[in-house]
Amino acid sequence: VGGVGTILLTSDPRNLRWTCSEPVRQVFLDFLEGRWHERNPRMERLISKRHAGFIREIDMFTAEEMDIDPTFRDFLRPRGLGWAVGTFVQVPSDDTLVFSIERRFADGPVEDKHLPTLNALRPHLARAALMSARLRFDRAQGMAESLNRMGLPTAVLHGDGKVVATDPLFKTLGGQIISRAF
């Protein structure tokens, strides 16, 4: 689609995880360091659209909105970027997945002809990301089982502090553990 790189964000109610193509790594690190992700209209619009496919910025913003928005005007365009196509996927594990294919501003918006191909790939991307999240959970369970074999009571917590698994030794602690917020 003429992109310079892709960013994959996964988040649950408390954590943001990401990976990206090498050509956009420094730009995305700068984005995070500058806390641009906390006021990112691209993400807000993408999620609010609830579009079951890839969508372009040109389909979410007017040219005037992009010209005056600080994310475009002060961050993306000075770095030569400013066009993207992305998708949002809510998965059963409460994770939110966002794929964003970044494109140079000089190249213009992603053309319509690329959307069917991207949309055909979307379910496969979502499955792969879901499998990765599931493997992360299985890894945590494996660590808990190892600790249990050493005779240590164990609980696996989600990023928001919710207990997602305990072992039999942990359950025997009963009233010795007091739960508070998170």
NUZAFI-438459 format. One record per atom (N, C-alpha, C, O): residue number from 1; residue in one letter; x, y, z. Coordinates in nm, 3 decimals. Example, Ala and Ser with C-alpha at 12.3 -4.5 7.8 and 13.67 -1.06 7.14 Angstrom:
BEGIN
- 1  a  1.319  -0.569  0.780
- 1  a  1.230  -0.450  0.780
- 1  a  1.320  -0.330  0.780
- 1  a  1.424  -0.332  0.846
- 2  s  1.285  -0.225  0.708
- 2  s  1.367  -0.106  0.714
- 2  s  1.290  0.003  0.787
- 2  s  1.341  0.114  0.804
END
This chain:
BEGIN
- 1  v  0.083  -0.121  0.000
- 1  v  0.000  0.000  0.000
- 1  v  0.086  0.126  0.000
- 1  v  0.035  0.237  0.017
- 2  g  0.215  0.108  -0.019
- 2  g  0.304  0.224  -0.022
- 2  g  0.339  0.278  0.114
- 2  g  0.383  0.393  0.125
- 3  g  0.322  0.199  0.216
- 3  g  0.356  0.243  0.351
- 3  g  0.505  0.237  0.378
- 3  g  0.579  0.164  0.311
- 4  v  0.548  0.314  0.478
- 4  v  0.688  0.308  0.519
- 4  v  0.707  0.212  0.635
- 4  v  0.819  0.171  0.664
- 5  g  0.598  0.177  0.702
- 5  g  0.606  0.085  0.814
- 5  g  0.470  0.067  0.878
- 5  g  0.377  0.143  0.852
- 6  t  0.462  -0.034  0.962
- 6  t  0.337  -0.066  1.031
- 6  t  0.360  -0.068  1.181
- 6  t  0.465  -0.110  1.228
- 7  i  0.261  -0.021  1.254
- 7  i  0.263  -0.022  1.400
- 7  i  0.149  -0.112  1.446
- 7  i  0.037  -0.101  1.397
- 8  l  0.177  -0.201  1.540
- 8  l  0.075  -0.282  1.605
- 8  l  0.072  -0.243  1.751
- 8  l  0.172  -0.256  1.822
- 9  l  -0.042  -0.195  1.795
- 9  l  -0.064  -0.162  1.936
- 9  l  -0.158  -0.265  1.994
- 9  l  -0.258  -0.301  1.932
- 10  t  -0.127  -0.312  2.112
- 10  t  -0.222  -0.395  2.186
- 10  t  -0.236  -0.331  2.322
- 10  t  -0.137  -0.288  2.382
- 11  s  -0.356  -0.326  2.371
- 11  s  -0.375  -0.269  2.503
- 11  s  -0.489  -0.340  2.573
- 11  s  -0.583  -0.390  2.511
- 12  d  -0.476  -0.343  2.703
- 12  d  -0.585  -0.387  2.789
- 12  d  -0.618  -0.264  2.873
- 12  d  -0.561  -0.158  2.850
- 13  p  -0.708  -0.276  2.969
- 13  p  -0.746  -0.155  3.043
- 13  p  -0.630  -0.082  3.112
- 13  p  -0.645  0.035  3.147
- 14  r  -0.516  -0.147  3.134
- 14  r  -0.406  -0.084  3.207
- 14  r  -0.273  -0.076  3.132
- 14  r  -0.185  0.001  3.172
- 15  n  -0.255  -0.153  3.027
- 15  n  -0.124  -0.163  2.963
- 15  n  -0.131  -0.135  2.814
- 15  n  -0.228  -0.169  2.747
- 16  l  -0.026  -0.073  2.764
- 16  l  -0.009  -0.052  2.621
- 16  l  0.118  -0.126  2.580
- 16  l  0.226  -0.101  2.634
- 17  r  0.104  -0.215  2.483
- 17  r  0.219  -0.286  2.428
- 17  r  0.222  -0.257  2.279
- 17  r  0.119  -0.228  2.218
- 18  w  0.339  -0.266  2.221
- 18  w  0.348  -0.232  2.080
- 18  w  0.468  -0.298  2.016
- 18  w  0.562  -0.342  2.083
- 19  t  0.461  -0.305  1.886
- 19  t  0.574  -0.342  1.804
- 19  t  0.556  -0.269  1.672
- 19  t  0.445  -0.228  1.638
- 20  c  0.665  -0.254  1.598
- 20  c  0.653  -0.182  1.471
- 20  c  0.767  -0.219  1.378
- 20  c  0.867  -0.279  1.418
- 21  s  0.749  -0.181  1.254
- 21  s  0.854  -0.197  1.153
- 21  s  0.969  -0.104  1.187
- 21  s  0.949  0.005  1.242
- 22  e  1.088  -0.146  1.155
- 22  e  1.208  -0.067  1.186
- 22  e  1.204  0.075  1.130
- 22  e  1.246  0.167  1.200
- 23  p  1.156  0.099  1.007
- 23  p  1.157  0.236  0.955
- 23  p  1.072  0.337  1.034
- 23  p  1.094  0.457  1.024
- 24  v  0.977  0.290  1.113
- 24  v  0.894  0.383  1.192
- 24  v  0.922  0.374  1.342
- 24  v  0.854  0.439  1.421
- 25  r  1.020  0.294  1.380
- 25  r  1.049  0.273  1.522
- 25  r  1.083  0.404  1.594
- 25  r  1.022  0.434  1.697
- 26  q  1.177  0.482  1.542
- 26  q  1.216  0.605  1.612
- 26  q  1.101  0.705  1.617
- 26  q  1.082  0.772  1.718
- 27  v  1.026  0.714  1.509
- 27  v  0.911  0.804  1.508
- 27  v  0.811  0.763  1.616
- 27  v  0.757  0.847  1.687
- 28  f  0.787  0.632  1.627
- 28  f  0.690  0.588  1.727
- 28  f  0.745  0.605  1.869
- 28  f  0.670  0.638  1.960
- 29  l  0.874  0.583  1.889
- 29  l  0.934  0.610  2.020
- 29  l  0.919  0.758  2.057
- 29  l  0.887  0.790  2.171
- 30  d  0.941  0.847  1.961
- 30  d  0.921  0.990  1.984
- 30  d  0.775  1.020  2.016
- 30  d  0.745  1.104  2.101
- 31  f  0.685  0.951  1.947
- 31  f  0.541  0.967  1.969
- 31  f  0.506  0.932  2.114
- 31  f  0.432  1.005  2.181
- 32  l  0.560  0.821  2.162
- 32  l  0.533  0.779  2.299
- 32  l  0.601  0.871  2.399
- 32  l  0.540  0.911  2.499
- 33  e  0.727  0.905  2.374
- 33  e  0.801  0.992  2.466
- 33  e  0.734  1.128  2.480
- 33  e  0.731  1.184  2.590
- 34  g  0.681  1.181  2.371
- 34  g  0.611  1.309  2.375
- 34  g  0.468  1.298  2.425
- 34  g  0.396  1.397  2.432
- 35  r  0.428  1.177  2.460
- 35  r  0.295  1.147  2.513
- 35  r  0.184  1.185  2.414
- 35  r  0.072  1.215  2.454
- 36  w  0.217  1.182  2.285
- 36  w  0.119  1.211  2.181
- 36  w  0.008  1.107  2.182
- 36  w  -0.105  1.138  2.142
- 37  h  0.037  0.986  2.225
- 37  h  -0.065  0.880  2.226
- 37  h  -0.179  0.911  2.322
- 37  h  -0.288  0.855  2.309
- 38  e  -0.156  1.000  2.417
- 38  e  -0.261  1.035  2.513
- 38  e  -0.364  1.132  2.455
- 38  e  -0.471  1.151  2.513
- 39  r  -0.331  1.191  2.343
- 39  r  -0.422  1.288  2.279
- 39  r  -0.425  1.265  2.129
- 39  r  -0.418  1.360  2.050
- 40  n  -0.437  1.141  2.092
- 40  n  -0.426  1.102  1.952
- 40  n  -0.564  1.094  1.886
- 40  n  -0.637  0.997  1.911
- 41  p  -0.601  1.190  1.805
- 41  p  -0.734  1.187  1.743
- 41  p  -0.747  1.072  1.642
- 41  p  -0.858  1.026  1.615
- 42  r  -0.636  1.027  1.587
- 42  r  -0.641  0.916  1.492
- 42  r  -0.697  0.792  1.561
- 42  r  -0.787  0.726  1.509
- 43  m  -0.645  0.761  1.677
- 43  m  -0.690  0.644  1.752
- 43  m  -0.835  0.661  1.796
- 43  m  -0.915  0.568  1.785
- 44  e  -0.867  0.777  1.846
- 44  e  -1.004  0.804  1.893
- 44  e  -1.106  0.783  1.780
- 44  e  -1.208  0.718  1.800
- 45  r  -1.077  0.838  1.666
- 45  r  -1.170  0.826  1.552
- 45  r  -1.177  0.682  1.502
- 45  r  -1.285  0.632  1.470
- 46  l  -1.063  0.616  1.496
- 46  l  -1.060  0.478  1.448
- 46  l  -1.147  0.390  1.537
- 46  l  -1.227  0.310  1.487
- 47  i  -1.132  0.404  1.667
- 47  i  -1.209  0.321  1.760
- 47  i  -1.356  0.360  1.758
- 47  i  -1.443  0.273  1.760
- 48  s  -1.385  0.489  1.754
- 48  s  -1.526  0.533  1.757
- 48  s  -1.602  0.492  1.632
- 48  s  -1.723  0.475  1.636
- 49  k  -1.532  0.476  1.520
- 49  k  -1.598  0.434  1.396
- 49  k  -1.651  0.291  1.404
- 49  k  -1.751  0.257  1.341
- 50  r  -1.583  0.207  1.482
- 50  r  -1.621  0.065  1.495
- 50  r  -1.637  0.000  1.357
- 50  r  -1.725  -0.084  1.337
- 51  h  -1.552  0.040  1.265
- 51  h  -1.556  -0.010  1.128
- 51  h  -1.489  -0.147  1.124
- 51  h  -1.375  -0.161  1.169
- 52  a  -1.557  -0.246  1.072
- 52  a  -1.504  -0.383  1.067
- 52  a  -1.414  -0.402  0.945
- 52  a  -1.437  -0.490  0.863
- 53  g  -1.314  -0.319  0.935
- 53  g  -1.220  -0.327  0.824
- 53  g  -1.117  -0.217  0.838
- 53  g  -1.115  -0.145  0.937
- 54  f  -1.032  -0.207  0.738
- 54  f  -0.933  -0.100  0.737
- 54  f  -1.000  0.029  0.692
- 54  f  -1.090  0.028  0.608
- 55  i  -0.956  0.139  0.751
- 55  i  -1.012  0.269  0.717
- 55  i  -0.897  0.369  0.708
- 55  i  -0.799  0.361  0.784
- 56  r  -0.910  0.461  0.617
- 56  r  -0.805  0.560  0.594
- 56  r  -0.834  0.688  0.671
- 56  r  -0.949  0.716  0.705
- 57  e  -0.731  0.765  0.698
- 57  e  -0.751  0.893  0.767
- 57  e  -0.840  0.986  0.685
- 57  e  -0.920  1.061  0.740
- 58  i  -0.824  0.980  0.555
- 58  i  -0.904  1.066  0.468
- 58  i  -1.053  1.035  0.481
- 58  i  -1.138  1.118  0.447
- 59  d  -1.086  0.914  0.530
- 59  d  -1.225  0.876  0.552
- 59  d  -1.274  0.915  0.692
- 59  d  -1.393  0.903  0.723
- 60  m  -1.182  0.960  0.776
- 60  m  -1.219  0.995  0.914
- 60  m  -1.204  1.143  0.944
- 60  m  -1.265  1.194  1.039
- 61  f  -1.123  1.214  0.865
- 61  f  -1.094  1.356  0.890
- 61  f  -1.113  1.435  0.761
- 61  f  -1.090  1.384  0.651
- 62  t  -1.154  1.559  0.777
- 62  t  -1.151  1.649  0.662
- 62  t  -1.009  1.702  0.648
- 62  t  -0.930  1.694  0.742
- 63  a  -0.977  1.755  0.532
- 63  a  -0.844  1.814  0.510
- 63  a  -0.821  1.928  0.608
- 63  a  -0.710  1.947  0.657
- 64  e  -0.925  2.005  0.636
- 64  e  -0.913  2.119  0.728
- 64  e  -0.882  2.071  0.869
- 64  e  -0.799  2.130  0.938
- 65  e  -0.949  1.964  0.913
- 65  e  -0.922  1.910  1.046
- 65  e  -0.777  1.865  1.058
- 65  e  -0.711  1.890  1.160
- 66  m  -0.728  1.799  0.956
- 66  m  -0.591  1.750  0.958
- 66  m  -0.492  1.867  0.958
- 66  m  -0.387  1.858  1.022
- 67  d  -0.524  1.974  0.888
- 67  d  -0.434  2.090  0.881
- 67  d  -0.416  2.159  1.016
- 67  d  -0.309  2.213  1.044
- 68  i  -0.520  2.157  1.099
- 68  i  -0.511  2.230  1.226
- 68  i  -0.486  2.139  1.347
- 68  i  -0.454  2.189  1.455
- 69  d  -0.499  2.008  1.330
- 69  d  -0.479  1.918  1.443
- 69  d  -0.330  1.907  1.477
- 69  d  -0.248  1.882  1.389
- 70  p  -0.293  1.925  1.605
- 70  p  -0.152  1.920  1.645
- 70  p  -0.083  1.788  1.612
- 70  p  0.037  1.788  1.581
- 71  t  -0.154  1.676  1.617
- 71  t  -0.090  1.547  1.587
- 71  t  -0.040  1.545  1.443
- 71  t  0.072  1.501  1.416
- 72  f  -0.121  1.592  1.352
- 72  f  -0.080  1.597  1.212
- 72  f  0.019  1.711  1.188
- 72  f  0.127  1.692  1.133
- 73  r  -0.022  1.830  1.231
- 73  r  0.053  1.953  1.202
- 73  r  0.190  1.957  1.270
- 73  r  0.290  1.994  1.208
- 74  d  0.194  1.918  1.399
- 74  d  0.317  1.937  1.477
- 74  d  0.400  1.811  1.495
- 74  d  0.519  1.818  1.528
- 75  f  0.339  1.694  1.473
- 75  f  0.418  1.573  1.492
- 75  f  0.440  1.496  1.361
- 75  f  0.555  1.476  1.321
- 76  l  0.335  1.453  1.296
- 76  l  0.350  1.365  1.180
- 76  l  0.411  1.436  1.058
- 76  l  0.509  1.389  1.002
- 77  r  0.353  1.545  1.018
- 77  r  0.399  1.611  0.895
- 77  r  0.544  1.660  0.903
- 77  r  0.616  1.647  0.804
- 78  p  0.589  1.715  1.015
- 78  p  0.731  1.754  1.021
- 78  p  0.826  1.634  1.006
- 78  p  0.944  1.653  0.974
- 79  r  0.777  1.514  1.029
- 79  r  0.858  1.393  1.014
- 79  r  0.835  1.325  0.879
- 79  r  0.882  1.214  0.855
- 80  g  0.762  1.394  0.792
- 80  g  0.739  1.341  0.658
- 80  g  0.622  1.245  0.647
- 80  g  0.594  1.193  0.539
- 81  l  0.553  1.221  0.758
- 81  l  0.438  1.130  0.758
- 81  l  0.309  1.210  0.756
- 81  l  0.312  1.333  0.747
- 82  g  0.197  1.142  0.765
- 82  g  0.070  1.214  0.773
- 82  g  -0.046  1.143  0.708
- 82  g  -0.159  1.193  0.711
- 83  w  -0.020  1.026  0.648
- 83  w  -0.128  0.946  0.595
- 83  w  -0.114  0.806  0.652
- 83  w  -0.003  0.757  0.672
- 84  a  -0.225  0.743  0.678
- 84  a  -0.222  0.607  0.730
- 84  a  -0.352  0.537  0.693
- 84  a  -0.452  0.599  0.656
- 85  v  -0.347  0.406  0.705
- 85  v  -0.466  0.324  0.695
- 85  v  -0.458  0.228  0.813
- 85  v  -0.352  0.171  0.839
- 86  g  -0.566  0.211  0.884
- 86  g  -0.560  0.128  1.004
- 86  g  -0.688  0.053  1.030
- 86  g  -0.791  0.074  0.965
- 87  t  -0.679  -0.035  1.128
- 87  t  -0.796  -0.110  1.171
- 87  t  -0.788  -0.134  1.320
- 87  t  -0.680  -0.137  1.379
- 88  f  -0.903  -0.151  1.379
- 88  f  -0.920  -0.173  1.523
- 88  f  -0.991  -0.306  1.541
- 88  f  -1.090  -0.334  1.474
- 89  v  -0.938  -0.389  1.631
- 89  v  -0.999  -0.519  1.658
- 89  v  -1.012  -0.536  1.809
- 89  v  -0.914  -0.523  1.882
- 90  q  -1.133  -0.566  1.855
- 90  q  -1.155  -0.599  1.997
- 90  q  -1.154  -0.750  2.007
- 90  q  -1.233  -0.817  1.939
- 91  v  -1.067  -0.807  2.090
- 91  v  -1.056  -0.952  2.102
- 91  v  -1.114  -0.998  2.235
- 91  v  -1.123  -0.919  2.329
- 92  p  -1.153  -1.126  2.245
- 92  p  -1.219  -1.176  2.366
- 92  p  -1.137  -1.162  2.494
- 92  p  -1.194  -1.163  2.603
- 93  s  -1.005  -1.149  2.483
- 93  s  -0.921  -1.138  2.604
- 93  s  -0.925  -0.997  2.663
- 93  s  -0.846  -0.967  2.752
- 94  d  -1.013  -0.912  2.616
- 94  d  -1.023  -0.771  2.656
- 94  d  -0.911  -0.687  2.600
- 94  d  -0.900  -0.569  2.633
- 95  d  -0.828  -0.744  2.517
- 95  d  -0.725  -0.665  2.450
- 95  d  -0.787  -0.591  2.333
- 95  d  -0.882  -0.638  2.271
- 96  t  -0.732  -0.476  2.305
- 96  t  -0.766  -0.399  2.188
- 96  t  -0.644  -0.402  2.097
- 96  t  -0.533  -0.376  2.141
- 97  l  -0.664  -0.434  1.972
- 97  l  -0.555  -0.438  1.875
- 97  l  -0.576  -0.328  1.773
- 97  l  -0.688  -0.307  1.725
- 98  v  -0.471  -0.257  1.742
- 98  v  -0.476  -0.155  1.638
- 98  v  -0.357  -0.175  1.546
- 98  v  -0.243  -0.177  1.591
- 99  f  -0.385  -0.189  1.418
- 99  f  -0.282  -0.196  1.315
- 99  f  -0.287  -0.063  1.241
- 99  f  -0.394  -0.019  1.198
- 100  s  -0.173  0.001  1.227
- 100  s  -0.166  0.128  1.154
- 100  s  -0.050  0.122  1.056
- 100  s  0.066  0.109  1.095
- 101  i  -0.083  0.132  0.929
- 101  i  0.019  0.134  0.824
- 101  i  0.045  0.280  0.791
- 101  i  -0.043  0.350  0.739
- 102  e  0.165  0.326  0.820
- 102  e  0.201  0.466  0.805
- 102  e  0.256  0.492  0.664
- 102  e  0.328  0.411  0.608
- 103  r  0.219  0.608  0.611
- 103  r  0.259  0.643  0.475
- 103  r  0.312  0.786  0.473
- 103  r  0.267  0.871  0.549
- 104  r  0.408  0.812  0.385
- 104  r  0.465  0.947  0.371
- 104  r  0.356  1.046  0.328
- 104  r  0.269  1.014  0.247
- 105  f  0.364  1.166  0.383
- 105  f  0.268  1.269  0.348
- 105  f  0.276  1.303  0.199
- 105  f  0.174  1.326  0.135
- 106  a  0.397  1.305  0.145
- 106  a  0.416  1.340  0.003
- 106  a  0.351  1.238  -0.091
- 106  a  0.322  1.271  -0.206
- 107  d  0.327  1.116  -0.043
- 107  d  0.268  1.011  -0.127
- 107  d  0.116  1.018  -0.132
- 107  d  0.053  0.948  -0.212
- 108  g  0.055  1.100  -0.047
- 108  g  -0.090  1.113  -0.046
- 108  g  -0.158  0.996  0.024
- 108  g  -0.091  0.902  0.069
- 109  p  -0.289  1.001  0.033
- 109  p  -0.364  0.896  0.103
- 109  p  -0.352  0.760  0.033
- 109  p  -0.325  0.752  -0.087
- 110  v  -0.373  0.656  0.110
- 110  v  -0.376  0.520  0.055
- 110  v  -0.493  0.512  -0.043
- 110  v  -0.604  0.558  -0.014
- 111  e  -0.468  0.455  -0.158
- 111  e  -0.569  0.447  -0.262
- 111  e  -0.677  0.344  -0.229
- 111  e  -0.650  0.245  -0.161
- 112  d  -0.798  0.369  -0.278
- 112  d  -0.913  0.279  -0.258
- 112  d  -0.881  0.135  -0.299
- 112  d  -0.926  0.041  -0.233
- 113  k  -0.804  0.118  -0.404
- 113  k  -0.779  -0.015  -0.458
- 113  k  -0.710  -0.109  -0.358
- 113  k  -0.717  -0.231  -0.375
- 114  h  -0.645  -0.053  -0.255
- 114  h  -0.575  -0.137  -0.157
- 114  h  -0.666  -0.189  -0.045
- 114  h  -0.631  -0.287  0.022
- 115  l  -0.780  -0.128  -0.025
- 115  l  -0.867  -0.165  0.087
- 115  l  -0.918  -0.310  0.079
- 115  l  -0.918  -0.377  0.183
- 116  p  -0.961  -0.361  -0.035
- 116  p  -1.006  -0.502  -0.038
- 116  p  -0.896  -0.600  0.003
- 116  p  -0.923  -0.697  0.074
- 117  t  -0.774  -0.575  -0.039
- 117  t  -0.663  -0.664  -0.001
- 117  t  -0.638  -0.659  0.149
- 117  t  -0.624  -0.762  0.214
- 118  l  -0.634  -0.537  0.204
- 118  l  -0.614  -0.522  0.348
- 118  l  -0.728  -0.587  0.427
- 118  l  -0.704  -0.654  0.528
- 119  n  -0.850  -0.567  0.381
- 119  n  -0.965  -0.625  0.452
- 119  n  -0.965  -0.777  0.445
- 119  n  -1.014  -0.844  0.537
- 120  a  -0.913  -0.833  0.336
- 120  a  -0.901  -0.979  0.327
- 120  a  -0.797  -1.032  0.425
- 120  a  -0.808  -1.145  0.473
- 121  l  -0.695  -0.952  0.455
- 121  l  -0.591  -0.992  0.550
- 121  l  -0.633  -0.973  0.696
- 121  l  -0.579  -1.037  0.786
- 122  r  -0.728  -0.884  0.719
- 122  r  -0.765  -0.844  0.856
- 122  r  -0.799  -0.961  0.947
- 122  r  -0.746  -0.964  1.059
- 123  p  -0.883  -1.058  0.909
- 123  p  -0.912  -1.167  1.002
- 123  p  -0.788  -1.250  1.036
- 123  p  -0.776  -1.302  1.147
- 124  h  -0.697  -1.262  0.942
- 124  h  -0.574  -1.338  0.967
- 124  h  -0.483  -1.263  1.064
- 124  h  -0.421  -1.323  1.152
- 125  l  -0.474  -1.132  1.048
- 125  l  -0.396  -1.050  1.141
- 125  l  -0.456  -1.057  1.281
- 125  l  -0.383  -1.071  1.379
- 126  a  -0.588  -1.049  1.290
- 126  a  -0.655  -1.056  1.420
- 126  a  -0.631  -1.191  1.487
- 126  a  -0.605  -1.196  1.607
- 127  r  -0.641  -1.300  1.410
- 127  r  -0.616  -1.434  1.467
- 127  r  -0.473  -1.448  1.516
- 127  r  -0.449  -1.502  1.624
- 128  a  -0.379  -1.398  1.438
- 128  a  -0.238  -1.408  1.478
- 128  a  -0.213  -1.329  1.606
- 128  a  -0.142  -1.376  1.695
- 129  a  -0.270  -1.211  1.617
- 129  a  -0.252  -1.130  1.737
- 129  a  -0.322  -1.195  1.857
- 129  a  -0.269  -1.192  1.968
- 130  l  -0.439  -1.254  1.835
- 130  l  -0.509  -1.324  1.943
- 130  l  -0.429  -1.445  1.990
- 130  l  -0.421  -1.472  2.110
- 131  m  -0.370  -1.518  1.896
- 131  m  -0.287  -1.633  1.935
- 131  m  -0.166  -1.587  2.016
- 131  m  -0.127  -1.654  2.112
- 132  s  -0.109  -1.474  1.980
- 132  s  0.004  -1.420  2.055
- 132  s  -0.038  -1.385  2.197
- 132  s  0.033  -1.415  2.293
- 133  a  -0.155  -1.322  2.211
- 133  a  -0.206  -1.289  2.345
- 133  a  -0.231  -1.417  2.425
- 133  a  -0.201  -1.422  2.545
- 134  r  -0.285  -1.518  2.360
- 134  r  -0.312  -1.645  2.427
- 134  r  -0.181  -1.713  2.471
- 134  r  -0.173  -1.769  2.580
- 135  l  -0.079  -1.707  2.385
- 135  l  0.050  -1.764  2.422
- 135  l  0.111  -1.691  2.541
- 135  l  0.176  -1.753  2.626
- 136  r  0.090  -1.561  2.548
- 136  r  0.139  -1.483  2.663
- 136  r  0.073  -1.533  2.790
- 136  r  0.139  -1.547  2.893
- 137  f  -0.058  -1.560  2.785
- 137  f  -0.130  -1.611  2.901
- 137  f  -0.081  -1.752  2.936
- 137  f  -0.060  -1.783  3.053
- 138  d  -0.062  -1.836  2.835
- 138  d  -0.011  -1.972  2.860
- 138  d  0.127  -1.968  2.923
- 138  d  0.158  -2.050  3.009
- 139  r  0.209  -1.874  2.882
- 139  r  0.343  -1.859  2.940
- 139  r  0.332  -1.823  3.089
- 139  r  0.406  -1.876  3.172
- 140  a  0.239  -1.732  3.122
- 140  a  0.219  -1.694  3.261
- 140  a  0.171  -1.813  3.343
- 140  a  0.214  -1.833  3.456
- 141  q  0.081  -1.894  3.284
- 141  q  0.035  -2.014  3.355
- 141  q  0.150  -2.112  3.376
- 141  q  0.158  -2.175  3.481
- 142  g  0.237  -2.124  3.277
- 142  g  0.354  -2.213  3.290
- 142  g  0.446  -2.167  3.402
- 142  g  0.497  -2.251  3.477
- 143  m  0.467  -2.038  3.415
- 143  m  0.549  -1.985  3.525
- 143  m  0.483  -2.016  3.659
- 143  m  0.550  -2.052  3.755
- 144  a  0.350  -2.001  3.664
- 144  a  0.279  -2.030  3.789
- 144  a  0.292  -2.177  3.826
- 144  a  0.311  -2.211  3.943
- 145  e  0.281  -2.265  3.728
- 145  e  0.297  -2.409  3.755
- 145  e  0.437  -2.441  3.805
- 145  e  0.453  -2.525  3.893
- 146  s  0.537  -2.376  3.750
- 146  s  0.675  -2.398  3.795
- 146  s  0.692  -2.355  3.940
- 146  s  0.754  -2.426  4.019
- 147  l  0.637  -2.241  3.976
- 147  l  0.646  -2.194  4.114
- 147  l  0.570  -2.288  4.207
- 147  l  0.614  -2.313  4.320
- 148  n  0.457  -2.339  4.160
- 148  n  0.379  -2.434  4.239
- 148  n  0.459  -2.560  4.268
- 148  n  0.454  -2.613  4.378
- 149  r  0.533  -2.608  4.169
- 149  r  0.616  -2.728  4.188
- 149  r  0.724  -2.705  4.292
- 149  r  0.772  -2.800  4.354
- 150  m  0.763  -2.579  4.311
- 150  m  0.863  -2.546  4.413
- 150  m  0.798  -2.524  4.549
- 150  m  0.866  -2.493  4.646
- 151  g  0.665  -2.542  4.556
- 151  g  0.595  -2.527  4.683
- 151  g  0.558  -2.384  4.716
- 151  g  0.532  -2.352  4.832
- 152  l  0.554  -2.297  4.618
- 152  l  0.520  -2.157  4.641
- 152  l  0.378  -2.128  4.592
- 152  l  0.346  -2.156  4.476
- 153  p  0.294  -2.072  4.678
- 153  p  0.159  -2.034  4.634
- 153  p  0.170  -1.928  4.524
- 153  p  0.253  -1.838  4.531
- 154  t  0.085  -1.941  4.421
- 154  t  0.099  -1.855  4.305
- 154  t  -0.036  -1.808  4.253
- 154  t  -0.135  -1.882  4.251
- 155  a  -0.038  -1.682  4.211
- 155  a  -0.154  -1.625  4.141
- 155  a  -0.102  -1.553  4.017
- 155  a  0.004  -1.492  4.020
- 156  v  -0.178  -1.561  3.909
- 156  v  -0.146  -1.489  3.786
- 156  v  -0.242  -1.371  3.779
- 156  v  -0.364  -1.387  3.788
- 157  l  -0.184  -1.252  3.763
- 157  l  -0.263  -1.130  3.757
- 157  l  -0.261  -1.073  3.616
- 157  l  -0.159  -1.078  3.548
- 158  h  -0.373  -1.020  3.575
- 158  h  -0.381  -0.947  3.448
- 158  h  -0.318  -0.810  3.472
- 158  h  -0.296  -0.772  3.587
- 159  g  -0.289  -0.737  3.368
- 159  g  -0.227  -0.605  3.381
- 159  g  -0.306  -0.508  3.466
- 159  g  -0.248  -0.416  3.523
- 160  d  -0.438  -0.527  3.476
- 160  d  -0.520  -0.436  3.557
- 160  d  -0.531  -0.482  3.702
- 160  d  -0.604  -0.423  3.781
- 161  g  -0.457  -0.589  3.738
- 161  g  -0.456  -0.638  3.875
- 161  g  -0.558  -0.746  3.903
- 161  g  -0.561  -0.799  4.014
- 162  k  -0.641  -0.780  3.807
- 162  k  -0.742  -0.883  3.825
- 162  k  -0.675  -1.020  3.827
- 162  k  -0.591  -1.050  3.742
- 163  v  -0.711  -1.103  3.925
- 163  v  -0.657  -1.239  3.933
- 163  v  -0.723  -1.322  3.824
- 163  v  -0.845  -1.330  3.816
- 164  v  -0.639  -1.384  3.739
- 164  v  -0.694  -1.465  3.630
- 164  v  -0.671  -1.614  3.653
- 164  v  -0.736  -1.696  3.589
- 165  a  -0.579  -1.650  3.742
- 165  a  -0.556  -1.791  3.773
- 165  a  -0.484  -1.802  3.907
- 165  a  -0.401  -1.718  3.941
- 166  t  -0.516  -1.906  3.981
- 166  t  -0.445  -1.936  4.105
- 166  t  -0.416  -2.085  4.109
- 166  t  -0.477  -2.164  4.036
- 167  d  -0.323  -2.122  4.193
- 167  d  -0.293  -2.264  4.209
- 167  d  -0.356  -2.312  4.340
- 167  d  -0.400  -2.231  4.421
- 168  p  -0.359  -2.444  4.362
- 168  p  -0.420  -2.497  4.485
- 168  p  -0.355  -2.445  4.613
- 168  p  -0.424  -2.420  4.712
- 169  l  -0.223  -2.427  4.613
- 169  l  -0.155  -2.374  4.732
- 169  l  -0.202  -2.233  4.764
- 169  l  -0.219  -2.198  4.881
- 170  f  -0.222  -2.152  4.663
- 170  f  -0.268  -2.016  4.683
- 170  f  -0.407  -2.016  4.748
- 170  f  -0.436  -1.936  4.836
- 171  k  -0.491  -2.108  4.702
- 171  k  -0.627  -2.115  4.754
- 171  k  -0.629  -2.154  4.902
- 171  k  -0.723  -2.119  4.973
- 172  t  -0.527  -2.226  4.949
- 172  t  -0.524  -2.265  5.090
- 172  t  -0.491  -2.148  5.181
- 172  t  -0.509  -2.159  5.303
- 173  l  -0.444  -2.037  5.127
- 173  l  -0.408  -1.921  5.209
- 173  l  -0.531  -1.852  5.267
- 173  l  -0.523  -1.782  5.367
- 174  g  -0.645  -1.874  5.201
- 174  g  -0.772  -1.822  5.251
- 174  g  -0.766  -1.680  5.300
- 174  g  -0.737  -1.588  5.224
- 175  g  -0.795  -1.661  5.430
- 175  g  -0.806  -1.529  5.489
- 175  g  -0.674  -1.458  5.511
- 175  g  -0.672  -1.344  5.557
- 176  q  -0.564  -1.522  5.478
- 176  q  -0.433  -1.455  5.495
- 176  q  -0.407  -1.347  5.391
- 176  q  -0.317  -1.265  5.406
- 177  i  -0.488  -1.348  5.285
- 177  i  -0.469  -1.250  5.178
- 177  i  -0.588  -1.157  5.177
- 177  i  -0.703  -1.200  5.172
- 178  i  -0.558  -1.029  5.183
- 178  i  -0.664  -0.928  5.181
- 178  i  -0.654  -0.853  5.050
- 178  i  -0.548  -0.801  5.013
- 179  s  -0.765  -0.849  4.981
- 179  s  -0.769  -0.782  4.850
- 179  s  -0.816  -0.639  4.865
- 179  s  -0.912  -0.612  4.937
- 180  r  -0.749  -0.548  4.798
- 180  r  -0.786  -0.405  4.795
- 180  r  -0.799  -0.363  4.651
- 180  r  -0.792  -0.446  4.561
- 181  a  -0.817  -0.235  4.628
- 181  a  -0.829  -0.185  4.490
- 181  a  -0.709  -0.232  4.409
- 181  a  -0.594  -0.212  4.448
- 182  f  -0.737  -0.294  4.298
- 182  f  -0.639  -0.352  4.207
- 182  f  -0.558  -0.459  4.276
- 182  f  -0.470  -0.520  4.215
END
